[in-house]
Amino acid sequence: MRSVAPIHVIGASGRSGRALCRALHARGDTVIAVTRRPVSDEAFNETRQAELEDPAALKKALADAKRVVSTAHARYIPAILEATSADTVLIGLGSTRKFTNWPDAHGRGVLAGETALLKSGRPGLLLHPTMIYGARGEDNVQRLAALLRRLPLVPLPNGGRARVQPIYQDDVTRALVAALDLAASGAIAGPETLVIAGPDPVAYRDFIRAILHASAMRQRPIVSIPGRLLEYLAPLVSRLPGFPEIGRDEVRRLMEDKAFDSAPMRARLGFDPVSLQNGLRQLFDADDRVAARNIAPAD
């Protein structure tokens, strides 16, 4: 057993939460899953129910918590701080959406959570991931791949020159575990924030080409569309069957650079993130294995 004190994981039934719990369980940590509904998993040593909007229930679920990891939305950080003692370490997931020039409820919630942690003075580390891909059931890359299968060409605002830096789910898990280890060693004395991202930024058009390659689809022509025109067309195209709903703010965010220096993450957390090419290959190889199992003939 690696630690005496259990680790309370809020959002344990979600994609990032469940991946974290399995990693912690595999190395011998005691995991107390805090979930909204009854959930069973072999990675959970104990499950406690609590609505994050219910202060009394949350305080009861976290009464004995010394280390808490929250993979729920960062807007719940004020409630978690209120429900835990002053010496409880909080590791949380935020989002690089906080940097957008076109904020929405998601981004504003991340900023509110970050502000609450920093003002609290409490020991904690809020990790801000870029786009996460590769989790079981995630719909970022898979949704995009499904859309690409329907398109003979790929219209991108300003030719897809804006940069992105997606992070593989396994690296998000590694970052959370590394943060917990820092906390256990006493290396987190106060509130901190840190961006976690893939190793290198790529132009969005190259991101599309990498998805096409990893999913064994033929390459499509990239067509440059003026951003303003795509803002106007996106809500109309969303009405077509099989096409996702895309708002004008989403189009605007497609034109924003989402590139970050990964050196602080490497230095603080002590690992090198997976390359986009390797991450996508692992993702689509895993999808192929699942598909093969699903169509395998019965014995």
Stockholm file with secondary structure:
# STOCKHOLM 1.0

chainA/1-299         MRSVAPIHVIGASGRSGRALCRALHARGDTVIAVTRRPVSDEAFNETRQAELEDPAALKKALADAKRVVSTAHARYIPAILEATSADTVLIGLGSTRKFTNWPDAHGRGVLAGETALLKSGRPGLLLHPTMIYGARGEDNVQRLAALLRRLPLVPLPNGGRARVQPIYQDDVTRALVAALDLAASGAIAGPETLVIAGPDPVAYRDFIRAILHASAMRQRPIVSIPGRLLEYLAPLVSRLPGFPEIGRDEVRRLMEDKAFDSAPMRARLGFDPVSLQNGLRQLFDADDRVAARNIAPAD
#=GR chainA/1-299 SS CCCSSCEEEETTTSHHHHHHHHHHHHTTCCEEEEESSCCCCTTCSEEEECCTTCHHHHHHHTTTCSEEEECSCGGGHHHHHHHSCTTCEEEEECCGGGGCSSCCHHHHHHHHHHHHHHHHTCSEEEEEECSEECSTTCCSHHHHHHHHTTCSSEEEEGGGCSEECCEEHHHHHHHHHHHHHHHHTTCCCSEEEEEECCSSCEEHHHHHHHHHHHTTCCCCCEEEECHHHHHHHHHHHTTSTTCCCCCHHHHHHHTSCCCCCCHHHHHHHCCCCCCHHHHHHHHHHHHHHHHHHHHCCCC
#=GC SS_cons         CCCSSCEEEETTTSHHHHHHHHHHHHTTCCEEEEESSCCCCTTCSEEEECCTTCHHHHHHHTTTCSEEEECSCGGGHHHHHHHSCTTCEEEEECCGGGGCSSCCHHHHHHHHHHHHHHHHTCSEEEEEECSEECSTTCCSHHHHHHHHTTCSSEEEEGGGCSEECCEEHHHHHHHHHHHHHHHHTTCCCSEEEEEECCSSCEEHHHHHHHHHHHTTCCCCCEEEECHHHHHHHHHHHTTSTTCCCCCHHHHHHHTSCCCCCCHHHHHHHCCCCCCHHHHHHHHHHHHHHHHHHHHCCCC
//
